Amino acid sequence: MKDKEKVFAWVLVIVWMVVIFYFSHQPARVSAVLSYSICNFFKESFNVDDSLTASLHYLVRKGAHVAEYFVLAFLLANAFEKYPLRDKKVILYSFSASFLFAISDEIHQLYVPGREGRATDVIIDTIGIIAACVTWKMRLAARRAG
């Protein structure tokens, strides 16, 4: 049973990495259409003023970075937890693997038409990674308390 849990946990990690790679591989024009469609949803749903479109678009794009890497770090922590590792190592490995993937993703974007690899995006990804690590730590504390 434990081996199946390990395999499933790593399959989830790999699938999520493929999702991130897929979104990063989209040319700038395709990516912009997706993020603007999300902006339009918010504009219509919450009656957002047109003058805020650029700010909303920026928040959607950067929020996607945070969310993608939050999920990745959380899935990695789940996978690393299946091994006899101390909690600190689970978090350290999850953080490190997510951070390295974020760097590799920005390098990958250097080769995608209209996209750029940005150090600032790695920093934004790291916000999601840190949030996932903190959430994981809180989850562990709650599990021990309960």
Secondary structure as UniProt FT lines:
FT   HELIX           2..25
FT   HELIX           28..46
FT   HELIX           50..52
FT   HELIX           53..80
FT   TURN            81..82
FT   HELIX           87..109
FT   TURN            110..111
FT   TURN            113..114
FT   HELIX           119..145
//
